[in-house]
């Protein structure tokens, strides 16, 4: 009769299993933040005219924004629930930088825009819709940053409390 007891997983398999599941979620979170930063740059730098000219184009703009914001929030919250507090401090730090990056990019675009108008005398026009979109993503970036940070701190404190004495 065959022995049906399971063998312990090979250490190499454990490494790759961890690497695939954990690094992919963090990588997805960081990648979406970088893509969002590029979108914010595209929206806020006045190199093009993105203002919708008709009501239908305006409706399409807002539907696209709502879908994009929803997808971004879902990806970031999935990463938060799946990866936060797993103990990888370097990756968690990069994830927090990615979370706050929409705020930084938006602020830098506003500073660049103000400097170009005030100091160089340029007459740039950025549609108010683009500014609202950048501010909405930035607001979620602040929430995501602090949520990730607070959750990491709480889980670390729970891990320290649950350790046996002397370890």
Secondary structure, DSSP 4 states (H G I P E B T S, - for coil): ----PPPPPPHHHHHHHHIIIIIHHHHHHHHHHHHHHHHHHHHHS-SS----SSHHHHHHHHHHHHHHHHHHHHHHHHHHHHHTTSS-HHHHHHHHHHHHHHHHHHHHHHHHHHHHHHTT-------HHHHHHHHHHHHHHHHHHHHHHHHHHHHHHHHHHTSPTT-
